[in-house]
Amino acid sequence: MNLQVMPERFSICEIEDIQAVDWQYPHTFVSQMEDVCTLVCPEKAINQNAQQKRWRGFYMDDCLDTEVGSGLKKILQVLGDYQINLHLVTTFQTDYLFVPEEKLEKALLHLKRAGWSIYRK
């Protein structure tokens, strides 16, 4: 199966005001829990004052619906085996996985060794 690496850096942060989000950028996600609102978006989409970390994202490309669940399970297992933390965003179209920028190459190396094909935009 194929993994597509997204070229931009992402922020994952808590936000207080959802109105501050610039929704024009693709790959912008928000989740609301009881008292916390979490934003995942390209770095350029948020206010510079927001507390953020640098993350990189990738997703499974060209997967059949029946392969997605098992593929995601394999990715989670590989990253877990090498203690690479991640943030998962699930949409109707695909699952996006985000890892800290400094661990991206390590994650991709181990996923490639596990049989994944890696592509970059």
C-alpha angles and dihedrals in degrees: 000000000000132000119202115206114211113227100220131079118246136211124217111192146141115257132192099197118045088191088074091067118103102219095189091089119088118237095038113146134176132188127191121207126175097289105354131076114197123198127198113186145130109289092244091060098069139063113274090234094063117113105248148158129212113254134171125212140210138169141195111269128201095007124154114233090250091055099050098079095046091042092052091048090053092049092049091049094050094047091045092051089057094040094242108157118219145181116224124206116188121199133170090262105042148333117263119204122200125194129180109276093241090057099046098097092045090050093048092047092054093044090051090051087052090058105269122137111226122212129181128202 
